Amino acid sequence: MPALLIPLALALAALIGSVQAGATVSLPPKTADEILAMIARTEVRALSGTVVQTAELGLPEVPTAGPGIVPGATSALELLTGSHTARVYLDGPFKARLQILDRMAERDFVVNGGDAWFYNSADNSATHLSVPVPSKAERRGSVPSETPRPDIPTPEAMASHFLSAIDSSTKVTVGDASTVAGRSAYRLSLVPRSDGTLVDSVSIDVDSETGLPLGVEVRAKGQPEPAYSLAYTEINLTAPDAALFNFTPPAGATVTEKAAPMKPVPPAMEAPAAPAPDAPVPSPNEPATTEPAPIPDAVVPTPEGSATPMLPHPSPSVTGEGWDTVIGLPAGTAPAELTSNPQLAQALQPVSGGRALTTSLVSVLILDDGRVFAGLVPLDRLESAATAP
């Protein structure tokens, strides 16, 4: 689980959304264990839908156009301010499409078998990734926890971040049922038992029929409105048209060829895998792991202003446990673009020995010697970890 915090420490980019929950509905009562079992055993493998996100993390609004601003250079930070809408299409293990509908442009991420494309209409640029596809024998030999789904940011993927980290530091309860995207849903609530984290609670809305997570809402301590959330506003649980997974760059587009790791990730955002249908169900009363509570992953903007899937990170250090965990990265990890880009620099504040990014949910410390520390904790916890022997 520490790896989930590492990309965030470098760029803090993620698709997050607003939970569009309707009026309270009446559903047969279920325990937290029963709802967790529904999620783990969901059989939804194909869908299409619209997700809407709103982020209230206390970050400044960053200009995305104007003199001296490279198209796409501020997309990582932009996705964590205000509201954004995206269309999601999934069909089995190796077909996925994500369309991020920006105010002035559209970004597309398409996976179809061994090909992955990222297209940005703002500058008519496309990146093609050759994705290794495991053979049938390799898929049969995979461990149960490996997901048969592309890494596309959805409420299901986001929920798996938090659910996989349930341990004795988390209180799990059942809230009021409601409707999300026109479907009745149970609500599962995760509350940290720690006073040292910035997180107040995490709520997951779970489809009462299929067990598919439909929305995730994260609240920060001392903040009345949700700080971070993602949910469907519309969803169709049938297979999308196969043509949606075919992509041809528009005429005149600048195409860049790149190699990709085994699992492709959206160049502007990354999300975790959902639990396998037969994976063990964590009990809210029994520790499942001692790894930290997670948040969505991110990628690092390149010097040219584009974003590409990240390569494996250096081994991190881990300080603390559960929601209080601080992740540390070795010197040389932080890209220079985080501090040299004038737009991104607006969100960084000078501190002793470096710069810091502080939000209502997460803090990131980038030291002058190249070390990076991040966690769902206040900045002083990161500074203490940085000076620890």
Residue, then its C-alpha position, 0 to 999 in steps of 0.5 A: m500500500p505505500a506505493l499508492l502514496i508515492p506517485l501522489a507525492l510527486a505530482l498529486a494528480a487524480l480524477i476525483g468526483s462528487v457523490q451524487a446521492g439521492a434521497t434515502v431509500s429502504l433496503p434490507p438491512k446488512t452488516a458491514d461484513e455482508i456489504l464488504a462481501m458484496i463488493a469482493r464478489t461483484e461480477v460487473r466486468a463491462l459498463s459505461g457511465t459518466v463520473v463527475q468530480t469536485a475537489e475542495l482541497g484548499l489548493p489555489e486555482v491555477p491558470t491553464a491558458g495564457p502567455g508562457i503556459v504550456p498546454g497540459a503543463t498544469s493538468a495534474l494540479e488542475l484535476l485537484t481543483g474545482s469540478h471535472t466530468a469524464r466518460v468511462y467505458l469498460d469491457g473485460p480485462f483488456k478494453a477500456r476508454l476514459q474521456i476527460l471532458d475539460r473546459m477547453a479540450e478533451r483528453d482520451f485514454v484508450v486501451n485495446g489489447g496490446d495498444a494504449w493511446f493517450y490523446n490531448s485535443a488541446d495540442n493535438s498530441a497522441t502518445h501510443l504505448s505498446v502494452p505487453v498482454p499476458s498469455k492465457a497460461e500467464r493469466r491462469g497462473s496469476v494470483p487471485s488478487e490480480t485484477p482482470r481490469p485495466d487501471i481506469p479511475t472509477p469508484e470501484a477502483m478508488a474504493s479498493h484503495f481504502l478497503s484493502a487497507i482496513d485494519s484495527s486503526t479503522k472503524v467500519t460501520v453502515g450508514d443510510a442507504s440512498t440512490v446514486a446514478g438512479r440505483s439504490a445503494y448501501r453506504l459503508s463508512l470508514v472512520p480512522r481511530s487516529d487523531g494524527t490523520l487529516v482524514d475524518s471519514v471515507s464513505i463508499d456507496v455500494d450498488s444493492e444489486t451488484g455490489l459495485p461501488l458507485g461512489v466514494e466520498v472523503r471528508a477532511k477534519g474541520q471541513p464541512e463539505p466533502a474534500y474529495s469524492l468520485a461517483y457515477t451520475e449515470i451508469n449502464l451495466t451492458a457492454p459498450d460498443a466495440a468501436l469505442f475501443n478503436f483509436t486513430p490519431p486525428a490528421g496532423a496529430t503529433v504521435t509519440e511512441k513509448a514502451a509501457p509496463m505490464k499494466p497501462v495507466p491513464p497518463a493524467m491519472e492512475a487508479p488501483a485494481a478492484p478486488a477479485p471476485d473470490a478474494p478474501v473479504p477483510s473484516p472490519n473487526e480483524p486487522a487485514t494489513t498494517e499498510p497505510a490508508p491510501i489515496p489515488d495515485a498520480v503521475v509526473p508531468t514531463p518537462e514538455g508538459s505532457a504526462t506519461p505512465m510512470l516507471p517503478h519507483p525507488s524503494p520508499s521508507v515507511t514511518g508510522e502505521g495505518w492512517d498516520t503513515v508517512i512515506g519517504l522517497p530517496a534523494g533524486t526522486a522529485p522531478a525538477e518540474l514540480t518546483s521550476n514550473p511557475q504555475l505548479a509552484q503557486a501551490l508550493q510553499p517555502v519551508s525550511g530545507g525545501r518546499a511543501l504542498t499542503t491540502s486538507l487531506v494530504s501533505v507533501l514535503i519536497l526537500d532541496d536534497g531531493r527527498v520526498f515525504a508524503g502522508l495523510v497527515p499534517l506537514d509537521r509530521l512529515e518534517s519530523a519524519a525527514t529529520a528522524p535518524 
